[in-house]
Amino acid sequence: MNAEDKQEQNAEPVAKQASEHYDWRKMVEAARDSNGTWTHAAHLFGCRRETIKRYADHHVEIMEAMKQAKQRKIDYAENTLFAAMAERRRSIVSDENGNEVEVLVPTREATVATMFYLKCHGKSRGYVERGEFDIHRSDEPVTVIIKKI
């Protein structure tokens, strides 16, 4: 039994009987507060993960609240990524006349965040990772498969 199963097992209230019904409207509130995670929503509500998923099958409002919570989590992650991309540090460099000039340069984290973003969203502009190999250094035959992206 993994940790999630143990958590789900412990989340079921002892006072509830199997035949009792839950208020699905309160499950919607738990779903909104769960960051889109079924186990967390069940824990907030005080039931098992399977219970809240079963109710979601019959009440579209629960499923919609979960989808909206997941979208908010993605929005937060994107905003964090954009903030990381904007990070700068002060640096002293020499200009073309040899004078020292203070400039703002991207931090390492900003560079990594920018590269990640472009690999995910800049493919249409050519930002794709490509593997390179030297076909002249091997005796093995090389097969090249070209796929339209």
Residue, then its C-alpha position, 0 to 999 in steps of 0.5 A: m500500500n503506497a502513501e496515497d492509499k494510506q492517506e485516502q484510507n485515513a481520510e474517510p470519516v469514521a462517523k459516515q456510514a457507506s449508505e449516507h450521502y454527501d452534499w455534492r455542493k460542498m464537494v465543489e468547494a473542496a474541489r475549488d480549494s484542492n489545486g485540481t488534485w483529487t486526493h487533496a480534494a477528498h482530504l479537504f472534504g473528508c472522504r476517500r478519493e474514489t468517493i469524490k470521483r464517483y460524485a463527480d461522475h454524476h455532478v458536472e459541477i464538481m468536475e468543472a471545479m476540478k478543471q478550473a482549479k487545475q487551470r489556476k495551478i497552470d496559470y500560477a506556474e506560468n506566471t512564476l515562469f515569466a517572473a523567472m524569465a524577467e530576473r536580471r542582475r547587475s554586471i560590469v562590462s567594458d564598452e567598445n572604448g574600454n570604459e566600464v559600464e554597468v548593465l543588467v544581464p539575465t540570471r542563470e535561472a532567467t536563461v533556463a526559464t526562457m529556454f524551457y518556455l521556447k522549447c515548449h511554445g516556440k517550436s513554430r519559430g524553430y526553437v526545437e531541440r535537435g540531436e546531432f551525430d556524426i555519420h562519418r564516425s561509425d561503421e553502422p548504417v544510419t537510418v534517417i526518418i523525417k517527420k513533418i512537425 
